[in-house]
Amino acid sequence: MALLRLKGITKSFGAIHALNGVDIEIHPGEIVGLMGDNGAGKSTLVKIIAGNFPPTTGEIVLSDETVHFNQPLDARAKGIEIVYQDLALCDNLTAAENLFLGREIRKGIWPFRVMNYDAMFKKAGELFEELQSETRPRDIVRRMSGGQRQAVAIARTRLSRAKLVLMDEPTAAISVRQVEQVLALIRRLKQQGISVVLISHRMPDVFAVSDRVIVMRRGAKVADKEIKHTTPEEVTGLITGAIRAA
């Protein structure tokens, strides 16, 4: 049974048709690479899944239930999390404080409830250990490497027990060593039964971790292939239009 099914998804912004009848399935514990040139419709599709805005037409089915997201909180409540390219972290806070930002653990009796930092640091440590990350709960984000920052953003999705994590260019602008750390984190999500949609322009990264690759061009899906049945050359041809469809 598919975790997520998109049926005939379209999205129009006035006279601009960003998506044209897109059908996609994502299965439990599967990593799917989503590729396409700028303007292909990747970001629009991901924002629809994440609840940033509704489709113009089409249906979103999550675990055999048709869902309607009016805001990102609706998608999060259903187990869908997104890690944006800029990570949306606060540089002046610790890893643990970023993890619990907006959903802090408190103690005491209202109206005298205060932050339970011990509980937050403990839970953050457990999540970083689960991801086998070197990131420590008390580390300040501004002093972290790109790979450590990604670990914080990914751990935040684990806090909500996500079923599906959407990752927007997670390996952009970081070093080769840090790329390997982030890819390892993505593999660990899969090992825990979590589905991942990896939006990326980096062909080696997609082929290193994905089970399937979906290619979009001009708002339409032009390919949906298992990684073992395609090549970087074919995917490149599909992205540029040198190959029409596969």
Disulfide bonds with the S-S distance in Angstrom:
none
